[in-house]
């Protein structure tokens, strides 16, 4: 080497381990003289942008039950492109909006009012023993039986707990607070049920003579019929005098018309409640006030109780039946990560480490189902062209001799989120390489599964310039893992959740890093973790 040049040393392949720190120092020799001192230590590290150590598969692990996997939440996620419903259009009723509805002031300026819902006062909730009516109405749905204001739903049950002040107004301080709990249960093929529970959140104070719920009227759209119940149907008397805190529950069935095949309906069942509010001194006349449920929602939850009911098409498969779902409540699809960690790890990485976070409920990034099979094939081919997995995968990731390498794309090709679906085709997440106009897997994080030591790892492709700004991922993995993680399991999910084109859903990968990531996740840093299947 000429004086002033740069020295190089080739290291044979396989001598340096991945994700390992190394140090070296030098001492020069020009053929006749040695340098008298060693150089300072220099450091370097051999690593790939992605190195996920996967758990050992347990092929005996059963697939998660789709119904058990649905956890209640308050996120209102409408089908893709569906606009909201204006508050003014939510009912044909002429009932007053649920602001405070008050009597005329008396000579002292005093009024009685039935107010707008407010957060429940802490420390004022009834004892569990006094909530027998509510507990009975929500039997088997423990998350619905709460003391404090909340709106939660799954695909088939919606529970709305709110606290509404009943006021004798002189100084603006509510004199009593009533808990209203309304549970809608989609519990039949052509029926669903409302459970309405009313109970004071505190003992009725002596300023009242009586609070008496004297009327109720259920509302629903055409083709939906509420079956009004008599006063004797209440479990617990629907009136209260000072010192009382009991519960009263009314169960009302709704039915809907299933006579037309292949038809979708949208229903928003509603209820109006009338009550007499009687002050103790009798100086104000009994005041009847109306309260309409749909006019007293907090922003962002006003259509969480929107129901979509559908009937099977005439050519539907045998066994297809009518049914209903809360259309704005996205269900959760859950991977069997214990049996198929290669697929789960791939989705976990894209969901955790990229800005789009596809399918993450925590990041509010839902997936939107796309039911066009032709578009599905176009999207898949763009992300996973023929031969890509064979050319970029490693056979050590295969399960047995009958297994073959597959290209797994995420977000899935059957989604409007797919990187392979252009914006002109309706895609919301196209993967466009620099200087190109057509989506391509070249704009995705590219990975492959490989056995390293005794464990299967998911590595980024050699030479790939992974930045974690990508909008999608593709991975060359076991075909058995790829196909069996979805296949019939996903088809059952779609059928059981009655999902249709543009419906939203979440993805639970059931993978966790267990705090093992040595460089953290995201921010352009390498993602090096030992994953754990849940």
C-alpha positions in Angstrom: 0.0 0.0 0.0 1.4 3.4 -0.9 2.2 5.9 1.8 -0.9 7.9 2.7 -3.3 5.2 1.4 -6.1 3.5 3.1 -5.6 0.0 4.4 -8.3 -2.7 4.1 -8.8 -6.1 5.7 -11.3 -8.6 4.3 -13.1 -10.7 6.9 -14.4 -14.1 5.6 -18.2 -14.5 5.5 -19.7 -15.9 8.7 -16.8 -14.7 11.0 -18.8 -11.7 12.3 -22.0 -12.2 14.2 -25.1 -10.1 13.7 -26.0 -7.4 16.2 -22.6 -7.6 18.0 -20.2 -4.9 19.0 -16.6 -5.2 17.9 -13.4 -3.2 18.6 -10.1 -3.1 16.9 -6.7 -1.2 16.8 -3.8 -1.1 14.4 -0.1 -0.9 14.3 1.5 0.0 11.0 4.5 -1.7 9.3 5.9 -0.3 6.0 8.1 -3.3 5.2 11.0 -2.2 7.2 9.8 -0.3 10.3 7.0 -0.9 12.8 5.0 1.9 14.4 6.1 2.1 18.0 2.6 2.5 19.5 -0.8 1.1 18.9 -3.7 3.2 17.6 -6.7 4.0 19.9 -9.4 1.4 19.9 -12.0 1.8 17.2 -15.5 0.4 17.4 -18.0 -1.0 14.9 -21.1 -3.0 14.9 -22.6 -5.5 12.4 -26.4 -5.2 12.3 -29.4 -5.2 10.0 -32.2 -2.6 10.4 -34.5 -5.4 11.5 -33.6 -8.5 13.5 -36.6 -10.1 15.3 -36.0 -13.3 17.2 -39.2 -15.3 17.0 -40.6 -17.6 19.6 -40.7 -21.3 18.9 -44.0 -22.2 17.2 -46.6 -24.3 19.1 -48.7 -25.8 16.3 -51.1 -27.2 18.9 -52.1 -23.7 20.0 -55.8 -23.2 19.1 -57.0 -20.3 17.0 -58.5 -17.5 19.1 -62.3 -17.4 19.4 -63.5 -14.4 17.4 -66.3 -13.5 19.9 -64.1 -13.9 23.0 -61.5 -11.6 21.3 -63.9 -8.6 21.1 -63.1 -6.2 23.8 -65.5 -3.2 24.5 -64.3 0.2 23.5 -65.6 3.7 22.7 -64.0 4.3 19.3 -66.6 5.2 16.7 -65.1 4.0 13.4 -67.4 4.3 10.4 -67.1 2.4 7.2 -64.6 4.0 4.8 -66.0 7.1 3.1 -69.3 7.2 5.1 -70.2 10.7 6.3 -71.6 11.4 9.7 -75.2 12.0 10.5 -76.1 15.6 11.5 -77.5 15.8 14.9 -80.5 17.6 13.6 -81.4 14.7 11.3 -81.1 11.9 13.9 -84.8 11.8 14.7 -88.2 12.7 13.2 -89.4 13.6 16.7 -90.3 17.2 17.6 -88.9 16.6 21.1 -86.8 19.4 22.6 -83.0 19.1 22.5 -81.6 17.7 25.7 -80.5 21.0 27.1 -82.0 21.9 30.5 -85.8 21.8 30.2 -87.3 23.9 32.9 -90.6 25.1 34.2 -91.5 28.7 34.4 -89.9 30.5 37.3 -92.1 31.1 40.4 -92.2 34.4 42.3 -88.9 33.6 43.9 -87.2 32.7 40.6 -87.2 29.0 41.3 -87.6 26.3 38.6 -87.5 22.6 38.3 -85.4 21.1 35.4 -84.5 17.9 33.8 -81.0 18.6 32.5 -78.3 17.5 30.1 -76.1 14.6 31.1 -73.0 15.4 33.1 -70.2 13.3 34.5 -71.2 11.3 37.6 -70.2 12.9 40.9 -67.4 10.9 42.5 -68.3 9.3 45.8 -72.0 9.4 45.0 -72.4 6.1 43.3 -74.9 3.6 44.8 -73.7 0.5 46.7 -73.6 -2.7 44.8 -76.4 -4.2 46.8 -78.7 -1.4 45.7 -77.9 -2.0 42.0 -79.8 -5.3 41.7 -81.9 -4.1 38.8 -79.0 -2.9 36.8 -77.0 -6.1 37.5 -79.9 -8.2 36.3 -80.4 -6.2 33.1 -76.7 -6.6 32.2 -76.3 -10.2 33.3 -73.2 -11.7 31.6 -72.0 -8.2 30.5 -70.1 -7.0 33.5 -68.4 -4.1 31.7 -71.8 -2.6 31.2 -72.6 -2.5 34.9 -70.7 0.6 36.0 -71.4 3.5 38.3 -69.8 6.2 36.1 -70.6 7.7 32.8 -69.2 5.8 29.8 -70.1 4.6 26.3 -68.6 1.2 25.3 -69.5 -1.2 22.6 -68.6 -4.4 20.8 -69.9 -5.5 17.4 -73.1 -6.9 19.1 -73.6 -5.0 22.4 -73.6 -1.3 23.1 -73.8 0.1 26.6 -74.3 3.8 27.4 -74.2 4.9 31.1 -75.0 8.6 31.7 -75.9 10.8 34.6 -78.7 13.3 34.2 -79.3 16.0 36.8 -82.8 16.6 38.1 -82.8 20.1 39.4 -84.7 22.5 41.6 -83.1 25.6 40.3 -82.5 28.6 42.5 -78.7 28.8 42.8 -77.8 26.5 39.9 -76.9 23.5 42.1 -78.4 20.1 41.0 -80.6 18.7 43.8 -80.6 15.1 42.5 -78.7 13.1 39.9 -80.2 10.0 38.1 -78.1 7.3 36.5 -79.4 6.2 33.2 -78.0 2.9 31.8 -79.1 1.8 28.4 -77.8 -1.5 26.9 -78.7 -2.5 23.3 -78.2 -6.2 22.6 -78.2 -7.6 19.1 -79.4 -10.9 20.3 -81.5 -12.4 17.5 -81.7 -12.9 13.7 -84.6 -10.5 13.2 -84.8 -8.9 16.7 -82.7 -6.9 19.1 -83.3 -5.8 22.7 -83.0 -2.6 24.7 -82.5 -2.7 28.5 -83.1 0.6 30.2 -82.2 1.1 33.8 -82.8 4.2 35.9 -81.5 4.7 39.4 -80.5 7.7 41.5 -76.8 8.3 41.9 -77.5 9.6 45.4 -80.4 9.5 47.8 -83.3 11.6 46.6 -83.1 14.8 48.8 -86.0 16.2 50.8 -86.3 19.1 48.4 -88.3 16.8 46.2 -91.7 15.3 47.0 -91.4 12.7 44.1 -89.6 12.1 40.8 -91.9 9.9 38.7 -91.2 8.5 35.2 -94.6 8.5 33.7 -94.2 7.8 30.0 -91.8 6.3 27.5 -91.9 6.1 23.7 -89.5 4.2 21.6 -88.5 5.3 18.1 -87.0 3.5 15.1 -86.9 3.8 11.3 -89.2 2.2 8.8 -89.0 -1.6 8.8 -88.1 -1.5 12.5 -90.8 -1.9 15.1 -90.4 -1.4 18.9 -92.7 -3.5 21.0 -93.8 -1.1 23.8 -94.2 -2.6 27.2 -96.8 -1.7 29.9 -95.9 -0.1 33.2 -96.1 -3.5 34.9 -93.1 -4.6 32.8 -90.8 -2.5 34.9 -88.6 -4.4 37.3 -88.6 -2.0 40.3 -91.0 0.9 40.5 -90.1 3.8 38.2 -90.7 6.6 40.8 -88.7 7.8 43.8 -89.3 9.7 47.0 -86.8 11.3 49.3 -84.2 8.8 50.7 -84.7 6.2 48.0 -82.0 4.8 45.6 -83.5 1.7 44.1 -83.1 0.6 40.4 -85.9 0.3 37.8 -85.3 -1.6 34.6 -87.5 -1.9 31.4 -86.7 -4.4 28.7 -88.1 -3.5 25.2 -87.7 -5.8 22.2 -87.4 -4.5 18.6 -88.2 -6.5 15.5 -87.2 -5.7 11.9 -88.5 -6.8 8.5 -86.5 -9.7 6.9 -88.8 -10.3 4.0 -86.6 -8.8 1.3 -83.5 -10.8 0.3 -80.1 -9.1 -0.1 -81.2 -5.9 1.7 -79.3 -3.7 4.1 -81.0 -1.5 6.7 -79.7 1.2 9.1 -81.5 1.6 12.3 -80.9 4.0 15.2 -83.3 2.9 18.0 -84.2 5.8 20.3 -86.3 6.5 23.4 -88.2 9.5 24.8 -88.8 9.5 28.5 -91.3 11.8 30.3 -91.1 12.5 34.1 -93.0 14.5 36.6 -90.7 16.4 39.0 -92.6 17.5 42.1 -91.0 19.9 44.7 -91.6 19.2 48.3 -93.4 22.4 49.1 -95.9 22.1 46.3 -95.4 25.8 45.3 -94.5 24.7 41.7 -96.9 22.6 39.7 -95.8 19.1 38.8 -93.6 19.5 35.8 -93.6 16.9 33.0 -90.4 17.0 30.9 -89.2 15.0 28.0 -85.7 13.5 27.6 -84.7 12.0 24.2 -81.7 9.7 24.3 -80.3 10.4 20.9 -80.1 14.2 21.5 -77.7 13.9 24.5 -74.5 12.4 23.1 -70.9 13.6 23.6 -69.1 14.4 20.4 -67.6 11.4 18.6 -70.0 8.8 20.0 -73.3 10.0 18.6 -73.5 7.1 16.1 -72.0 4.4 18.1 -75.4 2.8 18.5 -76.1 2.9 14.7 -77.3 -0.7 13.8 -76.9 -2.3 10.4 -79.1 -5.3 9.7 -78.9 -7.3 6.5 -80.7 -10.3 4.9 -78.9 -12.9 2.8 -79.0 -12.6 -0.9 -81.1 -15.2 -2.8 -78.0 -17.0 -4.0 -76.3 -16.9 -0.6 -74.6 -20.1 0.7 -76.8 -22.5 2.6 -77.1 -21.6 6.3 -76.9 -17.9 5.8 -79.2 -16.0 8.1 -80.3 -12.4 8.7 -78.5 -10.5 11.5 -77.4 -7.2 12.8 -74.2 -5.5 14.0 -73.2 -2.1 15.3 -71.8 -0.9 12.0 -69.6 1.9 13.5 -67.9 -0.5 16.0 -64.8 -2.1 14.4 -64.3 -5.7 15.5 -60.8 -7.2 16.1 -59.1 -9.9 14.2 -56.6 -11.8 16.3 -53.6 -13.7 15.0 -52.6 -17.1 16.5 -49.1 -15.9 17.2 -48.1 -19.0 19.1 -48.7 -21.2 16.1 -47.7 -18.8 13.3 -45.1 -16.4 14.7 -43.5 -15.6 11.3 -46.7 -13.8 10.1 -47.5 -12.2 13.5 -44.0 -10.8 13.8 -44.1 -9.3 10.3 -47.4 -7.5 11.0 -46.2 -6.5 14.5 -43.1 -4.8 13.0 -45.1 -2.8 10.4 -47.8 -1.9 13.0 -45.3 -0.8 15.6 -42.4 0.7 13.7 -44.0 2.6 10.8 -45.9 5.9 11.0 -49.1 4.3 9.5 -49.5 1.8 12.3 -52.0 -0.3 10.2 -54.6 -2.0 12.3 -53.5 -0.6 15.6 -56.4 0.3 18.0 -54.0 2.2 20.3 -53.0 4.4 17.4 -56.5 4.7 16.0 -55.4 3.3 12.6 -58.1 0.9 11.5 -58.0 -1.5 8.5 -60.7 -1.2 5.9 -61.8 -4.4 4.1 -61.8 -4.3 0.3 -63.9 -7.0 -1.3 -63.0 -6.7 -4.9 -61.1 -9.9 -5.8 -59.7 -8.4 -9.0 -58.2 -5.5 -7.1 -57.0 -7.9 -4.4 -55.0 -9.7 -7.0 -53.6 -6.5 -8.6 -52.5 -5.2 -5.2 -50.9 -8.5 -4.2 -49.0 -8.8 -7.5 -47.6 -5.3 -7.2 -46.3 -5.9 -3.6 -45.3 -9.6 -4.2 -44.5 -10.2 -7.8 -44.1 -13.9 -8.9 -40.9 -15.4 -7.7 -40.0 -12.7 -5.2 -40.2 -15.0 -2.2 -38.2 -17.8 -3.8 -35.5 -15.3 -4.9 -35.3 -13.5 -1.6 -36.3 -16.1 1.1 -34.3 -18.7 3.0 -35.5 -22.3 3.1 -34.3 -22.7 6.7 -37.6 -20.9 7.6 -39.7 -23.7 6.2 -41.6 -26.0 8.5 -41.2 -29.3 6.5 -40.5 -30.7 3.1 -44.0 -29.9 1.9 -43.7 -26.2 2.9 -42.7 -23.5 0.3 -41.7 -19.9 0.6 -44.5 -17.3 0.4 -44.5 -13.6 0.1 -46.5 -12.2 3.0 -47.7 -8.6 2.4 -49.0 -6.2 5.2 -51.2 -4.4 5.1 -53.1 -7.2 3.4 -54.0 -7.0 -0.3 -57.7 -7.4 0.7 -57.6 -3.9 2.3 -58.0 -0.3 1.1 -54.9 0.1 3.2 -52.8 -2.1 0.9 -49.7 -0.5 -0.4 -50.5 -2.1 -3.7 -53.7 -0.2 -4.2 -53.3 3.2 -6.0 -55.2 6.3 -4.9 -57.0 6.3 -8.3 -58.3 2.8 -7.4 -59.5 4.0 -4.0 -56.4 3.0 -2.0 -55.6 5.1 1.1 -52.0 4.0 1.5 -50.2 3.5 -1.8 -46.6 2.5 -1.8 -45.0 4.6 -4.6 -41.2 4.2 -5.1 -39.3 7.5 -5.8 -39.7 8.5 -9.4 -42.5 6.0 -10.1 -46.3 6.3 -10.4 -47.4 2.7 -9.8 -47.4 1.1 -6.4 -44.7 -1.5 -5.9 -43.3 -3.7 -3.1 -40.0 -1.9 -3.7 -41.4 0.9 -1.5 -42.1 -1.5 1.4 -39.9 -2.8 4.2 -38.6 -6.0 2.7 -37.8 -8.9 5.1 -37.1 -12.6 5.2 -37.3 -15.4 7.8 -34.2 -17.4 8.4 -32.9 -19.8 11.0 -30.0 -18.2 12.9 -28.5 -20.5 15.6 -31.4 -22.5 17.0 -34.1 -19.8 16.4 -36.0 -18.4 13.5 -35.3 -14.7 12.9 -37.0 -12.1 10.8 -34.3 -10.0 9.1 -34.5 -7.1 6.8 -33.3 -7.9 3.3 -29.5 -7.5 2.7 -28.9 -4.1 1.1 -32.4 -2.8 1.8 -32.3 0.8 2.9 -34.9 0.5 5.6 -36.0 3.9 7.0 -39.3 2.9 8.8 -41.0 5.6 6.8 -42.4 2.9 4.5 -46.1 2.4 4.4 -46.1 -1.4 4.1 -44.1 -4.5 4.5 -43.4 -7.7 2.6 -41.6 -10.8 3.9 -40.4 -14.1 2.4 -41.6 -16.6 5.0 -43.1 -20.1 5.5 -46.1 -20.6 3.2 -47.7 -22.7 5.9 -47.5 -19.8 8.4 -48.7 -17.4 5.8 -51.7 -19.4 4.7 -52.9 -21.0 7.9 -52.7 -17.7 9.9 -55.5 -16.4 7.6 -57.4 -18.7 5.3 -60.5 -20.2 6.9 -59.9 -18.5 10.2 -60.2 -15.0 8.6 -63.2 -16.2 6.5 -65.0 -17.2 9.7 -64.2 -13.8 11.3 -65.7 -12.0 8.3 -68.8 -14.1 8.4 -69.3 -13.9 12.2 -68.7 -10.2 12.3 -71.0 -9.7 9.3 -68.3 -7.5 7.7 -68.8 -5.9 4.3 -66.8 -3.9 1.8 -65.3 -0.7 3.4 -66.0 -1.9 7.0 -63.3 -1.3 9.5 -61.5 -3.8 11.8 -58.5 -3.9 14.1 -55.6 -6.4 14.0 -54.3 -7.8 17.3 -51.0 -9.5 16.3 -50.7 -11.1 19.8 -46.9 -10.3 19.7 -45.0 -8.4 22.2 -41.4 -7.3 22.5 -41.4 -7.9 26.3 -39.1 -4.9 26.7 -36.3 -6.6 24.9 -35.8 -4.1 22.0 -32.2 -2.9 22.3 -32.7 0.1 20.1 -36.4 0.9 20.7 -39.0 1.0 17.9 -39.3 3.5 15.2 -37.6 6.8 14.6 -35.4 5.3 11.9 -33.5 3.2 14.5 -32.8 -0.5 14.1 -35.5 -2.7 15.6 -33.7 -5.6 17.3 -36.0 -7.5 19.6 -36.8 -11.0 21.1 -40.5 -11.4 20.6 -43.0 -13.2 22.8 -46.3 -14.7 21.5 -49.3 -14.1 23.7 
